[in-house]
């Protein structure tokens, strides 16, 4: 319940200037009866209810990226597509980028390459061994996250901390497992797979 309270406190202004049909309710604990109604057919020994919080999902991230790009253009940004940025270096009055082998000066730079790119100001992250499946039917009307206690695994840490999730997506479901980083090095072939 502390995490739900923290979520409500941190997001106290989450509905500011949001259309009425898009507003997110407060996070809360729900009863066992309500849990079974939301997740028909799901029952687990010891289940006593659930935590419910609201978030957003994006069916097509390209649309929001293009909205940001177009808004930036309207405010004078120069936008480059298919331009390979190898390096970004801060200077007193802006940044120097190496784009397609050429140095480019700019006053402001938005790096949208993701936090996992250390060459562009991100951090180096360890890879995680996990998988996602697209199921042909929608299992639930809401996204569900379940701890994987009791799942047989060779890794004690995965049994202890793994989380199984199921998300409704375009009339189907995406199911997967978030797991802890692998301790052994993952090969390039495994990453490509």
Secondary structure, DSSP 8 states (H G I E B T S, - for coil): -HHHHHHHHHTTTTTTT--GGG-----EEEEHHHHHHHSTT---TT--EEEE------S-HHHHHHHHHHHHHHTT----SS--EEEEEEETTEEEEEETTEEEEES-----S-TT-GGGT------B---EEEESS---SS-EEEE-TT---S-HHHHHH-EEEEEEETTEEEEEEE--B-SS---HHHHH-
